Amino acid sequence: MKNRFFTSIMALFLVSTAVAQENRLAQKQPNTAEIYHQIQKLGFLGTALYVAAHPDDENTRLISWLANDKMARTGYLSLTRGDGGQNLIGPQLREQLGMIRTQELLEARNTDGGQQFFTRANDFGYSKHPDETLQIWNQQEVMEDMVRIIREFQPDVIINRFDHRTPGSTHGHHTSSAMLSMKVFDFAANKTIYANQLKELDTWQTQRIFFNTSWWFYGSEEAFEKADKTNLLELDAGTYYPYKGLSNSEIAALSRSNHKSQGFGSSGSRGSQTEYLEYLKGSFPTDKSDLFSGINTTWTRVKGGSSIQTLLNSIIANYDFKNPTASIPSLLEMRAQMEQLKDQHWKKIKLDELDQIVLDMAGIYLEASVNTSTATAGESLTVRIELTNRSKENFKVSLLPNQLIQIEEKELRLNQNDTKTIQATLKIPPYYEASTPYYLKEKGTLGMYQFQNRSLTGKPETGPEFIVRTFIEIQGTRLYREIPIIHKRTDPVRGEVNEPFHIVPEVAVSIENPVYVFSGNTTQPVQVTIKANKKLPEGSLELCYPDDWSITPIDFNFKGLEKGEEKTYTFKLQPPKTASRGIISGLVKIGTQTFKQEVIKIDYDHIPNQQLVRDNQSQVVKPGLINRAQTVAYINGAGDDVAQAIEAIGGKVFKFEPSEVPDDLSKYDAVVVGIRAYNVAEDAMAALQNRLDSYVKNGGTLMMQYNTSRRISTDALGPLPITLSRKRVTDENATVTILEPQHKIMSSPNAITSKDFEGWVQERGLYFPEKWDAAFTPILGMNDKDEQMTKGSLIVAEYGKGHIVYTGLSLFRELPAGVSGAYKLLANIISIGVENQPIKNKDGQGKL
């Protein structure tokens, strides 16, 4: 753990959320028109906070309009990080998906100009009512976070994405976000509520709160036309920005398209676009076309600010687009006036904005990089620092060394178009922790993340691991800047790539599979890999396992490993004779030290590389099952681990993209379609219809997993008509009624009972069919509390000589979670058409 001294040092090293979001690793030099717009923005002292529940809930068009047209400080408060959603770009779910969606939100804000905030609330999955949501979330902690964010950000207006008056009509998280927002609107101004925050913050009263409504919330455009609009503000958010060459709606589409894991790519539009805000509480706007009307958003709201406004008006009027640096003297004069202000809130905000404008005008380029993406505690690295002056101004740079960064050349001068590269040494303390999201370091609950440092509340991330601190002196004024240390490399395809620099444990330990399923009593190999992230002496590797299991060998001894070297060792794990479920984990011993952390990399081109460091562990499950399906064709969908689960129970899986499925499917015992395949590859799946139809008629088994109901016709899902709905069962413990206990899919080769639906996670299933061809037999009935039973979670039909199975059960969640009953049910589904064949276990050793 870090000691007090190191914590205080690191406080100096953490870049503020706003700066971290602004940089996003790659430096972008604004053009002269964009700089002019930033100067104009110095004159608007107003703040708006948009509130919703998840990534992708936000209205990027309104956020972009607020940030770029109104030039307001604009934030989006997403109560959760979207951990409970689905992933269209890869297999990551839960906290790893939350990491992806956090970064997608930061990229969205980097596009539309907003800032990003979160609470500790965990997206535990779909919730039908706020009563359920607020039972699982810690309501007091979520409101405490919201109040802190409001007191820090100090919004003049709050805008809710959802309606607080309609519980039960939409996602419970959605309505809860609005309900809690209405409460904290008043709480933030009350000095008796969360009074512990007032040791470092002041109370804050937001002026007014709105609901960002539209015709959709009224049921139809016709109903909206007839509605009373007395309390509605109408804003034209279709502004065209000549300095960007884009309309506001085009920027909004680019922003929304960053939500790639949810498939929210969007095309831009042009022309007038109306946004509607329903007034809810606070002072009523004096002008219904301006949500800030009646609120002082000029420099006169700050004592001593009138003269600043006068000088700013002069700077704007005299700005030279061909020679923007001509404005630097006046900007520095305005800066000196700002320094005298007593209002610390607006003083800090506008000084940061002004300093960046001056540096942008001067074309100053600052970069600090290392030639590796990772290092371990105790290492020393060479840091390459590049400083470039691309203006006619001369300036001096002072580099500030400290205990962690040693710099020989501490002061240097740069003339026009002058570049200097110097070296520094970064010494990473031996007690430094591995890089991982701050909100994942401590064990949370189903509904909440936990972390002790309340100063991190609201922040998407903690920023770069290390920075170089500098003072840049221009015309006698010193501007402070922090340069994040990154890993910079050149990719032969992508060109220059800037990546985060991460700290990793000395030894990373990982087990090959997250789940091992044993269908018989024979041993299974478990491969454990250790990676040396620094040069290591000799040591040993053990595999920890449940008491009722056995393993050979007990351990492996290894000689010293070079940095970057990996070694894989194979243990033989023996299951007990009876059904069992437990955890295994790898443990490395070197002298008196032990190591058990794994490093999970998340690497996508549209976001910075992410790293999750946690204790390694895998599940071992012996559900006591039989699988008859020996060969399975798996048609990839939006990304899931179901194919690996089929392999775990003894099936040989052949994976295909929808456009690459072979013409002859007859050699496969079953064809399984991945989740949302019909959503993400509509044309390719449509082209497969005749092949799938023929395959089933000739005796094959077609298993289709869930798809969303959006834009799917009844005849799109396989050979027989199926109509999808939005029905789902969100209670993972909801009672399951087996409607057809004697049906082959419930009885062969494994007997499925109600016990097999125990231990499910997050939900039972989603997007169940509500209508289906008469040939289908509904197998299961289930429902959430106070709702009618749904019967579409698993339907089976005989078709020709074969079988069609459609299921909305969340097998894609249950199988990676090691749920025994889910494996048994999967085995029955893919085995349903396999008759008169020897029953084989996982190891192919004949009948069990």
C-alpha positions, 0 to 999 in steps of 0.5 A: 500500500502507498504510505502517506508521503507517497499519497501526498506526492501523487496528489501533485501528479494526478491531472484534473478530470477536465484536463485528462478528458481534454488531452485523450492522449493524442494532442490536437492543435486547434486552428485559428477559428477554433481558438477564436471560439475558445476566446468567446467561451471565456465570456460565458459563465454558466454551467449545465448538468445533464443527468441520466442512468447509463452510457448512451442515455445522454442526448449528445445533440443537446450536450453539444449545443450547450457546449458549443452554441451556448458555450456553457460548461456542460457535464453529463452525469451517468449514474452507472458505467453501463456494466449490465449491458451487452457488448457488440464488439467483443466478449467482455461483460460486467466490469470489463464492459463498464471499463469499455463504456467509460472510455467510450463516454470520454471519447464522446465528451471529447467529441461534443465538448462536455465533461463526464461524471459517474456515481458509485451505482453499478449497472446490475442489469435491466430493472423494471421499476425504480422500487427494485432499482433503489433496493439494489442501489444504496440510495443514500450513497448514490445521492451523496455522490450526486450532491458532491458532484453538484457542489463541485460542478455548481450547475446553474441548470440541471436537465433530466433525460427521463421523467421522474413521474412515470415509474414502471413505464421504462427501465427502472434505472432511467426513472430512478436517475430522474427521481434522485435528481429531483431530490438532490436539486434541493439537497445540495443547497441544504447544509444539514444534508451530507454535512461532512462534505462541507469541510471542503465544499460549499452548498450549492443551489441550482437555479432550475431543473428541466426534463428533456422531453420529446413526442416519444414520451407522449406516445405519438407525434399527434399526442404531442401536438395536442399537449399543453406546452405552457412549461416547454422551452423550444430550442433550435439545436441544429446550429451550423458552426463555420469554425468546425465545418459541421452542424451541431447534429453532425457533431452529436452523431460523431459523439454518439457513434463512439458508443460502439460496444452498444452499436450506436453508430449514427449518421449526422443531419443538417438543418433545424433540430428542435429540442424540448425542455419541460420546466420542473422546478426553480426559477422560471426562464424569462425567455422560453428560447433560452434555458439560462435566461434570467441567470447572470452568465456574464462576468458581472456575476463575479465581484470585480469581473466587469473590467474583465468583460470589457477587456474580453470584448476588446480582445474579441473585436480585435482578434486577428485570424492571420496572426492570433498571437497578437492577442497574447498581450491582452489575454495576459493582461486579462489573466492578471485581472483574473488573478485578483478575483476572490471567487475561487470557482470561476477564477480557477475555471477561467484561468485554466481556459485562458492559459490553454488558449495562450499555449494554443496560440503559441503553438506550443507542443509538450510531450513526455513518453517512454518506450514501453507500455508497462513497467513494474514497481521499483523500475527506472525508465528513461523519459523522452520530453519534447518541447516545441515552439511553433510561434514567433513568441520566445518562451522559457520552460522550467521543468520541475524535478521531484523524488520520482522524476529526475531532470538534468536540464531544468530550464531552457529557452525556445525560439520560433519553430524551435524543438528541443528534446531532453531526457529525464529519469522516472523512478517508480517507487517499490511500493507502487500499486499496479494500474487498475480502475480505482473503483474496482480495487475494492469489493463492491456489492451487486448494486454499488462500487466501493472506494474510500477516497471520496475525492475521486467521487464522480471521476471517470478515472484517476488520470495518467500514472505519472506526469512531468510538471512544467512552468512556461514563461511567455512575456513575463507570465508563468503558465503551469502545465502538466505533461502526462507520461505516455507510451508512444510507438509507431504502428505500420498500419495505424502510424503514430500511436499514443497509449497509456503507460501502465504499472504491472505486477512483477509476475502476472498469473493467469489460468487459460479458461475462466470456467472448467466443466467436468462431465465425467470423473476423468482429469482435465488439464488446467494450463496456468501461465506466468509472465515475468514483468521483470527479471525473476529468480527461481520460484514455484507455481502452485494451483489452489483448488477445492478440498473435494478435488485433487491435483497433480503435480502439487507444484512446479519449480521454475528457474529464473525468468527474463523480463517479458518471458512467459512459461505455461504449466499444465496441472491435471485436475481430478473432480470428485465423484459427486456434483461440485462447484468451486474456485481454482487459482494460481499462486507463484512463490519467490522467496518469501513473496507470493504473487497471484494477480492477473493482468487483463488487457482491453485493446480496441482502436477507438479507445485508449488501451485499458488494464484490469489487475485482479486476483486470478481465479477460474471456476470448476464445475461438475454439473453431472451432465451428458452431451451427445453433440460431437460437432457443432457449427457456431455462427458468430453474433455480437460476441459471447463465450457460448462456443467455449462452453460447448467445447467445455462439455465435449463438443468440437466447435467450428466457428464461422462469421455469418458471411462465411458459413459453408454450404454443407452443414450436414456434418454438424450435430447442431448449428448454434447462432450467437447472440444478436446475430440477426441484429448485427449481420442482418443481410448475411443471416438472411442469406443463410435462411435457405441453407438453415431451412434445408439443414433442419429439414434433413435432420439438423438442430438449429439453436438460435439465441436471443436477438433484440426486437428492433427491426426484425420481421417475424420471418427473419428468425429461422425457418418458422415465424417468430415475433420477438417482444421486449418481454424479459424476466430480470429477477435472476431468482424468479420461479421457473415453471417447467411447462413440459417436463417430459419433453425431450429437451427437459429429459434427455440426455439430462433430467432438468429440474427446478434446481437447475435454475438456482444460482443464475446471475443478473437475469433469467432472460430477455427479448422473449418471443410473444408469438410463434408458429404453431409447430413450436412448443413452449417449454418454460414459464417464468415471470417477475413479481406481479407480472403475468407468466411469459412462455417464450423463454425457450420454444422448440419445434420439430421441422422436417426431420430436425429441430428448431430451438429459440431461446431468450435465456441469458445463457451468454451470462450464465455459462461464463458464470459457471452455472451448472444448470445452464450447462445441462440445459445447453447440452440437452438443446444441442443433443436433441437431434442426436439419436442412436449414437454412443454417449461420450463424455468431455474426454471422449471415453465412451458411455458414462 
